[in-house]
Amino acid sequence: MLPLIKAGVKARQGRGTALLTLATRVPAGLLVKMLGVRISVAVTCQRTSECD
């Protein structure tokens, strides 16, 4: 088992946080090209990050 998993760190939580942080800084189209996420995911992240 990896040390981070043993410590209780979940990669999915960190990935989501990183995606929301990026969404506040770059356009949705760029998120699609850089990360390979669907456009609907990129747009949703941008809308969610605007509310915070």
C-alpha positions, -999 to 999 in steps of 0.1 A, spaced: 0 0 0 12 35 -9 23 57 20 -3 84 11 -31 59 11 -20 46 44 -21 81 58 -57 86 46 -50 109 16 -74 103 -12 -62 113 -47 -97 119 -60 -102 147 -34 -70 164 -44 -78 161 -80 -111 177 -76 -96 206 -56 -69 211 -83 -95 211 -111 -116 237 -93 -85 259 -87 -75 256 -124 -111 264 -134 -108 298 -118 -77 307 -138 -81 292 -173 -109 290 -198 -130 258 -201 -117 251 -236 -81 251 -223 -90 227 -195 -104 203 -221 -72 204 -241 -48 203 -212 -65 177 -190 -87 158 -214 -118 163 -195 -152 167 -212 -163 202 -220 -194 197 -197 -171 189 -168 -149 219 -175 -179 242 -177 -194 228 -145 -161 233 -127 -160 269 -138 -195 276 -127 -189 259 -94 -156 278 -88 -174 312 -95 -197 306 -66 -169 302 -41 
